[in-house]
C-alpha cells in the first residue's frame, strides 16, 4: 500500500491524495518493478482474485494525468508539497519508493525518502512508524478473503465493531468513512454473489 494519513496535513485534504493518485504511472510501475510480469491493480482493496470483485468497467482505473494532479494540488491550496515517504528495506520496496519520488516530482510533489530497517519500520508498542508516518509504503501478505485485508486496513480505527475481526487495527492511513464501513459489513454478510458484487462496487468507488 501507498498510504497517506487522511487525518494530518497535507493529506487531510482529499485533493492532495488524489493529486498523488493522478501523478502515478501504474503501467510504468509494472514495467519498472517487475519487467512487465505483473497485473495492474486498482486503487481499492477488492483484488480480482476474490469472487465478485469489481472490474475496471465497474470502477475505472486512474491513468497518469500530471495537469490534473497539479490542478488538484492547487484546489488543495498549494502549488507544491514537500513530503517524506517512509518505508522499509525489503524486496523491491525501496525501488518502488524511488519510482514514486520520480513520478510525483512533475506534479510539484517533492518527496524525500526515509528507507528504514524492517525492525525499525514496524517497531513495537507506541513506536510503530508504519502506522504513524504521514506518507508510507507497507507490504501486505496474501489473504484468503477480501475482508481479511479490508477490515484491518481500511475500516475506521475509532469505531470498534465486535462483529468484524481486527477492525481498523492496521489502518495506517487513519482514513474513516462510515458508509464504506457499512457497505463492507453488508458485503461480508451477503451470500448472494450478485448482491456481493454490487456492494463491493459501491465500496470500491468510495
Secondary structure, 3 states (H helix, E strand, C coil): CEEECCCCCCCCCHHHHHHHHHHCCHHHHHHHHHCCCCCCCCCCCCCCCCCCCCCCCCCCCCCCCHHHHHHHHHHCCCCCEEEEEEEECCCCHHHHHHHHHHHHHCCCEEEEEEEECHHHHHCECCECHHHHCCEEECCCCCCCCHHHHHHHHHCCCCCCCCCCCCCCCCCCCCCCCHHHHHHHHHHHHCCCHHHHHHHHHHHHHC
